[in-house]
Amino acid sequence: MTPTPPSSTASLASKSTPSISASDAVLHIESATSIAAPCQDVWDVLIDTSTWPSWNTFVPRVTIREQPGSDSQSTPDALSPKLQMGTKMTFHVHMDPSSDSEQDVGLVVTEFEPPSANPPKPGRIIWASDLTAKGSMPAFLLTAERVHEVEEFDVQGEDGQTKRVTEVRNWEAQVGYLVI
């Protein structure tokens, strides 16, 4: 039997994140898409925030505030743009694509598992609200956690040929009084 990606994101809406159960989430956001590229290539682009301006209109800019093992005196420009376990970052979010205004959101990578071809294993990265970030809100007002998974599948094309695609799945759960 050949695995195929899910045909909809309906199953993601019921998924919990590690810290927020689906039943406790006030807001749940999810999406999934298939990309005609190897899983490792998709993963490499996802974790390299310097590539985001070319594909991510919602978060086109990320400031890495701290990388594990880096000198505490390092400036953001001197830090690697690649996400890893423990990376502390600020997303400069464009809530309204027609506006130039940004909303800064402090986050930290809480789980980092690169994909593996042998044995086959999906990649998974999770980031969550960084309550230590300057300007962060107290947890009772707003806490968010987002899960990204990348996994390669064989799918049958319209021409009947089997091809490899990478499915990118993500879901976010939010809790707190300020969740809209």
Residue pairs with C-beta under 8 A, 6 or more apart in sequence:
2 153
2 154
2 155
2 156
2 162
3 153
3 154
4 153
4 154
4 155
4 156
5 32
5 34
5 151
5 153
5 155
5 165
5 167
6 32
6 167
6 169
8 32
9 30
9 31
9 32
9 169
9 171
12 30
12 31
12 32
12 169
12 170
12 171
13 22
13 28
13 30
13 171
14 22
15 22
15 30
15 147
15 171
16 22
16 23
16 25
16 173
17 126
17 128
17 145
17 146
17 147
17 171
17 172
17 173
18 110
18 111
18 126
18 145
18 147
19 110
19 128
19 143
19 145
20 143
20 145
20 173
20 174
20 175
21 173
22 28
22 173
24 173
24 175
25 173
25 174
25 175
26 174
26 175
26 176
26 179
27 172
27 173
27 174
27 179
27 180
28 171
28 172
28 173
28 174
29 171
29 172
29 174
30 169
30 170
30 171
30 172
31 169
31 170
31 171
32 167
32 168
32 169
32 170
33 167
33 168
34 153
34 155
34 165
34 166
34 167
34 168
35 42
35 165
35 166
35 167
35 168
36 163
36 165
37 165
37 166
38 152
38 164
38 166
39 115
39 117
39 122
39 123
39 150
39 151
39 152
39 166
40 115
40 117
41 166
42 150
42 166
42 168
43 114
43 115
43 123
43 150
45 51
45 55
46 123
46 125
46 148
46 150
46 168
47 82
47 83
47 84
47 125
48 81
48 82
48 83
49 62
49 64
49 81
49 82
49 83
49 89
50 81
52 59
52 60
52 61
52 62
53 60
53 61
57 94
57 97
58 93
58 94
58 97
59 91
59 92
59 93
59 94
60 92
60 94
61 91
61 92
61 102
62 81
62 89
62 90
62 91
62 92
63 76
63 89
63 90
63 92
64 76
64 79
64 80
64 81
64 87
64 88
64 89
65 76
65 79
65 88
65 89
65 90
65 106
65 133
66 72
66 79
66 86
66 87
66 88
67 74
67 79
67 80
67 84
67 86
67 87
67 88
68 84
68 85
68 86
68 87
70 79
70 80
83 89
83 109
83 112
83 125
83 127
84 109
84 112
85 109
85 110
85 111
85 112
86 108
86 109
87 108
87 109
88 106
88 107
88 108
88 130
88 132
88 133
89 106
89 107
89 108
89 109
89 127
89 130
90 104
90 105
90 106
90 107
90 133
91 104
91 105
91 107
92 102
92 103
92 104
93 102
93 103
93 104
93 105
94 100
94 101
94 102
95 101
95 103
104 135
105 129
105 144
106 129
106 130
106 132
106 133
106 134
106 135
106 136
107 127
107 128
107 129
107 130
107 133
108 127
108 128
108 129
108 130
108 132
109 125
109 126
109 127
110 126
110 127
110 128
110 145
111 124
111 125
111 126
112 124
112 125
112 126
113 121
113 123
113 124
113 125
114 123
115 121
115 122
115 123
115 150
115 151
115 152
120 152
122 149
122 150
122 151
123 148
123 149
123 150
123 151
124 147
124 148
124 149
124 150
125 147
125 148
126 145
126 146
126 147
126 148
127 145
127 146
128 143
128 144
128 145
128 146
129 136
129 137
129 139
129 142
129 143
129 144
129 145
130 136
131 138
131 139
131 143
137 176
137 178
139 176
140 176
140 177
141 176
141 177
141 178
142 174
142 175
142 176
142 177
142 178
142 179
143 174
143 175
143 176
144 172
144 173
144 174
145 172
145 173
145 174
146 170
146 171
146 172
147 170
147 171
147 172
148 168
148 169
148 170
149 168
149 169
149 170
150 166
150 167
150 168
150 169
151 166
151 167
151 169
152 164
152 165
152 166
152 167
153 164
153 165
153 166
153 167
154 162
154 163
154 164
155 162
155 163
155 164
155 165
156 162
157 163
